[in-house]
């Protein structure tokens, strides 16, 4: 996470805190503070420590400068997560996948925690559960889906003002779709169950200033990233 270095420096100096003292307060070395004040990215945990030490929220110190994504740095197994500004796209990405991973890579604060919790409550029910019997599967009707998509749309602008964005991507991996055993009453696979190409969704809620995120799933298939 990149901080507004000039703002951090001014707040630190207004409180009479030296770089050395701030480093001690945050349990980091002086070079980390120097990098932060130059606008270089620091770990989310470090950003949280620095903000707490100077008495502000991490969002208040977040840099407005965009951390550029360089396509030339992309490896064959990198999955590029793009910003999602639509509740329909976010929910459809999750519910139309075989599996979905939802990650909150954002520092919770008093200002954003309610919206983050609401977003989680709206999206998590759509995360596929392939190992749940069919009678336990969440099967929303069209009206429910539209309502949830609209609710996500309503909170995205407020999160954006706090520097929080939703990134998502879908890639293809091999999975063994489980079957339901009527006699035993549970889902199962066997050695004979075929591996089938399935869409896997990755959704990350982050307060990074980057235009894209990258992940390297261990099971990604070459040339099978959907977006």
GUTIRO-76251 format. One record per residue (C-alpha): residue in one letter; chain; x, y, z. Coordinates in steps of 0.2 Angstrom, whole numbers, plus 5000, padded with zeros to 4 digits. Example, Ala and Ser with C-alpha at 12.3 -4.5 7.8 and 13.67 -1.06 7.14 Angstrom:
% residues 2
A; A; 5062; 4978; 5039
S; A; 5068; 4995; 5036
//
This chain:
% residues 227
X; A; 5000; 5000; 5000
X; A; 5007; 5017; 4995
X; A; 5005; 5031; 5008
X; A; 5004; 5050; 5005
X; A; 5022; 5053; 5010
X; A; 5020; 5072; 5011
X; A; 5005; 5071; 5022
X; A; 5013; 5058; 5033
X; A; 5028; 5069; 5035
X; A; 5018; 5084; 5039
X; A; 5008; 5075; 5052
X; A; 5023; 5067; 5060
X; A; 5032; 5084; 5061
X; A; 5017; 5092; 5068
X; A; 5017; 5080; 5082
X; A; 5035; 5082; 5085
X; A; 5039; 5064; 5081
X; A; 5056; 5060; 5072
X; A; 5058; 5047; 5059
X; A; 5068; 5037; 5072
X; A; 5055; 5038; 5085
X; A; 5041; 5034; 5073
X; A; 5051; 5018; 5067
X; A; 5052; 5013; 5085
X; A; 5034; 5016; 5088
X; A; 5030; 5005; 5073
X; A; 5043; 4992; 5076
X; A; 5051; 4994; 5059
X; A; 5068; 5002; 5054
X; A; 5070; 5020; 5049
X; A; 5072; 5016; 5031
X; A; 5054; 5009; 5031
X; A; 5048; 5026; 5037
X; A; 5059; 5035; 5024
X; A; 5052; 5024; 5010
X; A; 5034; 5028; 5016
X; A; 5037; 5047; 5016
X; A; 5044; 5045; 4998
X; A; 5027; 5037; 4993
X; A; 5035; 5019; 4991
X; A; 5023; 5005; 4994
X; A; 5023; 4997; 5012
X; A; 5014; 4982; 5019
X; A; 4996; 4984; 5024
X; A; 5001; 4980; 5042
X; A; 5015; 4992; 5042
X; A; 5003; 5006; 5035
X; A; 4991; 5002; 5049
X; A; 5005; 5003; 5062
X; A; 5011; 5020; 5055
X; A; 4993; 5027; 5054
X; A; 4990; 5022; 5072
X; A; 5006; 5029; 5078
X; A; 5002; 5046; 5071
X; A; 4984; 5045; 5076
X; A; 4975; 5044; 5060
X; A; 4967; 5030; 5049
X; A; 4976; 5020; 5036
X; A; 4963; 5027; 5023
X; A; 4968; 5045; 5028
X; A; 4986; 5042; 5023
X; A; 4982; 5032; 5008
X; A; 4991; 5039; 4992
X; A; 4980; 5046; 4978
X; A; 4994; 5041; 4966
X; A; 4990; 5026; 4956
X; A; 5002; 5011; 4957
X; A; 5003; 5006; 4938
X; A; 5001; 4988; 4932
X; A; 5014; 4983; 4920
X; A; 5008; 4969; 4908
X; A; 5026; 4965; 4903
X; A; 5028; 4958; 4920
X; A; 5014; 4945; 4919
X; A; 5020; 4927; 4920
X; A; 5010; 4913; 4911
X; A; 5002; 4908; 4927
X; A; 4997; 4925; 4933
X; A; 4979; 4929; 4935
X; A; 4975; 4947; 4933
X; A; 4961; 4954; 4944
X; A; 4952; 4969; 4937
X; A; 4942; 4982; 4946
X; A; 4923; 4978; 4947
X; A; 4912; 4993; 4948
X; A; 4896; 4984; 4945
X; A; 4886; 4974; 4958
X; A; 4879; 4963; 4943
X; A; 4897; 4958; 4938
X; A; 4903; 4955; 4955
X; A; 4889; 4943; 4960
X; A; 4888; 4935; 4943
X; A; 4907; 4931; 4943
X; A; 4904; 4922; 4960
X; A; 4888; 4913; 4957
X; A; 4892; 4907; 4940
X; A; 4909; 4899; 4945
X; A; 4912; 4881; 4951
X; A; 4922; 4888; 4966
X; A; 4925; 4906; 4972
X; A; 4938; 4913; 4984
X; A; 4932; 4929; 4993
X; A; 4946; 4939; 5002
X; A; 4946; 4955; 5011
X; A; 4963; 4962; 5009
X; A; 4959; 4978; 5018
X; A; 4962; 4986; 5034
X; A; 4945; 4988; 5044
X; A; 4942; 5004; 5052
X; A; 4927; 5012; 5061
X; A; 4923; 5021; 5045
X; A; 4923; 5006; 5033
X; A; 4919; 4991; 5044
X; A; 4900; 4992; 5042
X; A; 4901; 4994; 5023
X; A; 4913; 4979; 5022
X; A; 4902; 4968; 5033
X; A; 4887; 4973; 5022
X; A; 4897; 4968; 5006
X; A; 4902; 4952; 5014
X; A; 4884; 4948; 5018
X; A; 4878; 4952; 5001
X; A; 4891; 4942; 4991
X; A; 4895; 4927; 5002
X; A; 4878; 4918; 5000
X; A; 4882; 4917; 4982
X; A; 4899; 4908; 4984
X; A; 4896; 4890; 4977
X; A; 4897; 4875; 4989
X; A; 4900; 4861; 4977
X; A; 4901; 4849; 4992
X; A; 4884; 4853; 4999
X; A; 4870; 4842; 4994
X; A; 4858; 4849; 4982
X; A; 4844; 4852; 4995
X; A; 4856; 4863; 5005
X; A; 4861; 4874; 4990
X; A; 4856; 4892; 4989
X; A; 4845; 4894; 4974
X; A; 4840; 4912; 4973
X; A; 4827; 4918; 4961
X; A; 4829; 4932; 4949
X; A; 4821; 4945; 4960
X; A; 4833; 4940; 4974
X; A; 4848; 4941; 4963
X; A; 4843; 4958; 4956
X; A; 4840; 4965; 4974
X; A; 4857; 4960; 4980
X; A; 4865; 4967; 4964
X; A; 4857; 4983; 4967
X; A; 4862; 4983; 4985
X; A; 4880; 4980; 4980
X; A; 4879; 4994; 4968
X; A; 4873; 5006; 4982
X; A; 4888; 5003; 4993
X; A; 4902; 5003; 4980
X; A; 4903; 5022; 4978
X; A; 4905; 5024; 4997
X; A; 4918; 5011; 4998
X; A; 4927; 5019; 4983
X; A; 4927; 5036; 4992
X; A; 4936; 5027; 5006
X; A; 4949; 5020; 4994
X; A; 4942; 5002; 4994
X; A; 4940; 4993; 4978
X; A; 4933; 4976; 4972
X; A; 4945; 4966; 4961
X; A; 4940; 4950; 4952
X; A; 4945; 4937; 4939
X; A; 4940; 4920; 4933
X; A; 4952; 4906; 4928
X; A; 4950; 4888; 4923
X; A; 4956; 4873; 4933
X; A; 4953; 4855; 4933
X; A; 4940; 4848; 4946
X; A; 4931; 4832; 4950
X; A; 4913; 4837; 4952
X; A; 4906; 4827; 4966
X; A; 4890; 4817; 4965
X; A; 4876; 4814; 4977
X; A; 4874; 4797; 4985
X; A; 4856; 4794; 4988
X; A; 4859; 4780; 5000
X; A; 4872; 4788; 5011
X; A; 4865; 4805; 5009
X; A; 4882; 4814; 5005
X; A; 4892; 4820; 4991
X; A; 4907; 4810; 4985
X; A; 4920; 4807; 4971
X; A; 4930; 4792; 4967
X; A; 4945; 4788; 4957
X; A; 4934; 4786; 4942
X; A; 4927; 4803; 4943
X; A; 4933; 4813; 4928
X; A; 4942; 4829; 4930
X; A; 4933; 4843; 4921
X; A; 4938; 4861; 4917
X; A; 4929; 4872; 4929
X; A; 4928; 4891; 4931
X; A; 4936; 4897; 4947
X; A; 4933; 4915; 4953
X; A; 4945; 4925; 4964
X; A; 4937; 4941; 4972
X; A; 4948; 4953; 4982
X; A; 4942; 4968; 4992
X; A; 4957; 4979; 4994
X; A; 4962; 4997; 4998
X; A; 4977; 4996; 4987
X; A; 4980; 5010; 4974
X; A; 4984; 4998; 4960
X; A; 4974; 4998; 4944
X; A; 4975; 4978; 4944
X; A; 4980; 4964; 4956
X; A; 4989; 4948; 4951
X; A; 4988; 4931; 4959
X; A; 4996; 4915; 4955
X; A; 4984; 4900; 4959
X; A; 4994; 4884; 4959
X; A; 4980; 4875; 4949
X; A; 4978; 4888; 4935
X; A; 4978; 4880; 4917
X; A; 4989; 4888; 4904
X; A; 4980; 4900; 4892
X; A; 4964; 4897; 4902
X; A; 4962; 4914; 4911
X; A; 4944; 4920; 4906
X; A; 4948; 4938; 4911
//
